[in-house]
Amino acid sequence: MFITVEGPIGVGKTSLAHIISQHFSMQMLNEIVEENPFLGKFYEDIEEWSFQTEMFFLCNRFKQLDDIHKHHLSQQQSVVSDYHIFKNLIFAHRSLKPAHLNKYEQIYKILTHDMPKPDVVIYLHASIETLMKRVALRGREVEENMSRDYLEQLAHDYETFVESYRAAHPEVKILSFSGDELDFVHNPDDLTHVLKTIERELELTKGAQIK
């Protein structure tokens, strides 16, 4: 099984992915974020540094997905990731110039056409107020110059993209959870609800695969 957790910056993807990894005994795949040498410059001047930033993320995520396929999925070991590689397109469409976007999409298609696809996508969403609060609480230095407008636009982009992805890939189950309504990090009842919902979906997906 391959599960990915997605949603805008600060929504709790990594926290939930780690919980799923431990609860279901899955291999954890962490997104590379702070290692990106262009990210701080990106938040200071998006137009100037967007292409370098997005290409770094794309190449590193390609390498990670290639590795989990070789070392885990092909060995019948389940994996949960705190990102789906489709996020590259969301960020690229938000920040790249048209000429750069065209080049980027061509490279994206070449790199991802035979990459492992998730059985289940967990989509976390929340209001801009909740996202801003959580971004501030985690205190990443590279995110200090990120504007509220950028995060709000990004959250909207996620909503639009996930709906189009759902329509284009009906074979992939998407589970949605609201970060405004559920606090799976601090509320045990909320966490139990989330894990039980995921467990039911995994059982259904495994059953369908066997058939």
Helices and strands as residue ranges (DSSP letters): E 2-6, H 13-24, E 27-29, H 39-44, H 46-71, G 73-75, E 79-81, H 87-95, H 98-112, E 120-125, H 128-138, G 141-143, H 148-168, E 173-178, H 188-210
